[in-house]
Structures are given as structure tokens and as C-alpha cells.
């Protein structure tokens, strides 16, 4: 079923030699600045012109970027890396933070909540939650072992035939069968 309330406002194509090897990008929702990630640098583009290039090759260490986003409440750009680190770029400076200890770097994913107050990271084994300052506060396994069955959801029958409301006439019909 097509989404009727989604509309593409404009499409723009940029081809510059600097973009070769780009692996992730983000667009500032208000300023329309484009951030493009490559292994060596973060490139900022506005109005089809390169504003700046920020070298982050030493901080990135060849690790894959799984999430690149602008913080709308500040001038920061945050790149979450597959090894659980985050690179925070603020006014051209790159700061490296350890968010969590990822066990499986090949399948890591990260996503911010809509209000940018929580970051969720996941690998094949665990789910990690961090606050807006990238301080982790939850680590949970994705697979429930037989030892943890106490926390497994249990069906209490709320969707069963006997718990459905049918009024007094409907109850009589069900009980007669």
C-alpha cells in the first residue's frame, strides 16, 4: 500500500572526486548541510560547494561507519563506528568516545531516537542503549537463554475466545455451544 503523505521535495545529484569511496552521509534537517563520510575525512557540503574537510583517518582507524547524523540541538556531527566507538565532530575538532564494547563488528547497527535523547546500538549478541551524551546505561542480550526464561513473555490468553467481550447476548451464544 503506497504512503500518501510522503512527498519528495527535491532531488539533487553531486559528483565530485572528493566523494570517491564515500560510505555514509547525513543531511542537516534545518541547514541542509550535507556530511559525507570517507575513510580519510568527513566532507561538509552546502549549496553544491565543499565547505570543509575534516581529517579523521587516525581516529577512525579504518572502522566502518554505521551511523552518521547531525545533532539538531548543537553543531555536532556524530559518527557511530562498528567497534562501538563514536566520533563527535564539533567545529572541525574530532573527539573519540567509547560507547560500548561491541562483540561482532560485522553486523553492528545504530540509530538515534526521534528526539535525539537515546542511541540504540546492536550487534549479533547485545542491544546497547546510550543517552544523548553517549553514556551507556543499558546492555541486554538479544538471545534469551533457557536460564532467562523467567523474563520471557507469557501468553495469558487475552486474545482467546473466552476473554472476548460480546455483551450478554453474545455470552449466551458462546456458552450454549
Phi, psi and omega in degrees: 000125183289148176276120185275340184263007179259128181221132177278120184283314178199153179234134182224139177247130177237131176229107176229149180300330180297337184276355180300129181084010178298137182239348179200154177213162177213150178238128177292127186293338181255309185280343182063024174284139181254129175250127182238127183262131170233171180301324186267328188208164172254124184252128178254128184235136176217133181053046178064013179237141177287117179281313181200161175233127182247117181285124178226021182301317180293319181286324183285325177055033177075007181279142183293137173276125179257343178206130177231125183208152173271143169271120184285342180268003179205187179262017184277147169241132182242125175250118177266128184260159184294343180266008176094000176270160174233138174255118180257119180254120181222118181052043176083352179265140180252123177246135183256130179232141175269113181270313179202166180263096182285132181275326186231096186291345185281342185232022183289143174221156180212145180207139176274149171291163183299326180270006178061025180263350182216139176245128176251129177238146179215144168238195181289350187243322189226158170247131180241139175239136178229153179278185185293342175269008180067029175266119182289142178226351178219137171223120182229141176289145178277334181255129181268124178275169180294338177288336183259022183294342178298330181266004179284135179301143181241135176283118180261006173088015182295339178264003183283164182302320185288342181261001182280136179277126179230007184078176184293324180291321180292324180295320180297319181295316180295318182289335180284342182276000000 
